[in-house]
Amino acid sequence: MIFQFKSYIKFLVKSGLQPGIHSPFIYGLINQCFKDKTKKEWYKQFENYRDSLLKNPTTISTEDFGAGSKSLQKNNRKISKIAKKAGITLKRGQLLGRIIAYFNPKEVLEIGTSVGLATSAMGFANSSTHITSLEGCTSTANLAKEYFNKFELNNINIIIGNFDTTLTDVIKQNAFDLIYFDGNHKKEATIHYFEQCLSNVHNDSIFIFDDINWSKGMKEAWLYIKQHPKVTVTVDTYFWGIVFFRKGQVKQHFTIKV
Ligand SMILES: C[S@@+](CC[C@H](N)C(=O)[O-])C[C@H]1O[C@@H](n2cnc3c(N)ncnc32)[C@H](O)[C@@H]1O
């Protein structure tokens, strides 16, 4: 908690000192996507999906994987609590969806489905995007599948199993345009998944890492990712680290309060 507080203060100072943005690419992202205040039609669908989970009193038996959420350790969990603790918030879900609509990636990979909140935001925001989402806990993944069917989200495919095998397999078989890393929030695992996913990045690939300021380890993982030679531009929004690989772009790191 103290780490997160200090980290946030540093972030606020840094974002306040961020010089004018001269990169048209980042300028467009901030002004046409991050700061887009228009109400999207799909916001209501996402809100309904989220509310339906937040009001679900059923308990399911779950298996624990990775660091996940610091406050969820029991095996019998209320669906409403999983959605509240592990799932993306309303505002961030809307932002993630806007990013998917803005860049229009053909193939998206999500590492860590949980009950499918972030997945649904991406799926509602852009029905022409195909999403592959990985989840280790069978009962949680099955619940997400049930919700995707109920909300007619037909552009999502969940793969159940430990990332150690599922991620290796999907990366070998597909080229993803955007990858959302929201599974195991530990330094070593994050760096390992990053290295694995680097194998088939292209000029327009985008990686989004959740919770880069969540712990000392995640911050170290983020610093490692930023300095990697394949990485050109990064954006730190405090809760996410967004990574671009665009060749010909000067290596530059932005700190933007969204
Ligand atoms: C933070 S939650 C994902 C939240 C979701 N992306 C959202 O925003 O709604 C992380 C999920 O990753 C899964 N997970 C963590 N480590 C894993 C591993 N090594 N293999 C498979 N699943 C894992 C957990 O079971 C958990 O459901």
The ligand as a Tripos MOL2 file, in Angstrom:
@<TRIPOS>MOLECULE
LIG
   27    29     1     0     0
SMALL
NO_CHARGES

@<TRIPOS>ATOM
      1 C1         -6.4300  -10.2130  -12.7000 C.3       1 LIG1
      2 S1         -7.2770  -11.6030  -13.3000 S.3       1 LIG1
      3 C2         -7.7330  -11.1330  -14.9360 C.3       1 LIG1
      4 C3         -8.7480  -10.0460  -14.9650 C.3       1 LIG1
      5 C4         -9.3390   -9.7610  -16.3160 C.3       1 LIG1
      6 N1         -8.3370   -9.5380  -17.3250 N.3       1 LIG1
      7 C5        -10.2230   -8.5350  -16.2130 C.2       1 LIG1
      8 O1         -9.7240   -7.4090  -16.2440 O.co2     1 LIG1
      9 O2        -11.4300   -8.6860  -16.0680 O.co2     1 LIG1
     10 C6         -5.9920  -12.7480  -13.6100 C.3       1 LIG1
     11 C7         -6.4570  -14.1280  -14.0180 C.3       1 LIG1
     12 O3         -5.3100  -14.8450  -14.4880 O.3       1 LIG1
     13 C8         -5.4020  -16.1870  -14.0720 C.3       1 LIG1
     14 N2         -4.0170  -16.7090  -13.9660 N.ar      1 LIG1
     15 C9         -2.9930  -16.2020  -13.2110 C.ar      1 LIG1
     16 N3         -1.8710  -16.9310  -13.3780 N.ar      1 LIG1
     17 C10        -2.1660  -17.9290  -14.2580 C.ar      1 LIG1
     18 C11        -1.4200  -18.9740  -14.8580 C.ar      1 LIG1
     19 N4         -0.1260  -19.1660  -14.5680 N.pl3     1 LIG1
     20 N5         -2.0420  -19.7870  -15.7350 N.ar      1 LIG1
     21 C12        -3.3610  -19.6010  -16.0380 C.ar      1 LIG1
     22 N6         -4.1330  -18.6210  -15.5140 N.ar      1 LIG1
     23 C13        -3.5520  -17.7910  -14.6380 C.ar      1 LIG1
     24 C14        -6.1290  -16.1530  -12.7440 C.3       1 LIG1
     25 O4         -6.8280  -17.3670  -12.5230 O.3       1 LIG1
     26 C15        -7.0540  -14.9420  -12.8920 C.3       1 LIG1
     27 O5         -8.3540  -15.3410  -13.2350 O.3       1 LIG1
@<TRIPOS>BOND
     1     1     2 1
     2     2     3 1
     3     2    10 1
     4     3     4 1
     5     4     5 1
     6     5     6 1
     7     5     7 1
     8     7     8 2
     9     7     9 1
    10    10    11 1
    11    11    12 1
    12    11    26 1
    13    12    13 1
    14    13    14 1
    15    13    24 1
    16    14    15 ar
    17    14    23 ar
    18    15    16 ar
    19    16    17 ar
    20    17    18 ar
    21    17    23 ar
    22    18    19 1
    23    18    20 ar
    24    20    21 ar
    25    21    22 ar
    26    22    23 ar
    27    24    25 1
    28    24    26 1
    29    26    27 1
@<TRIPOS>SUBSTRUCTURE
     1 LIG1         1 GROUP 0 **** ****
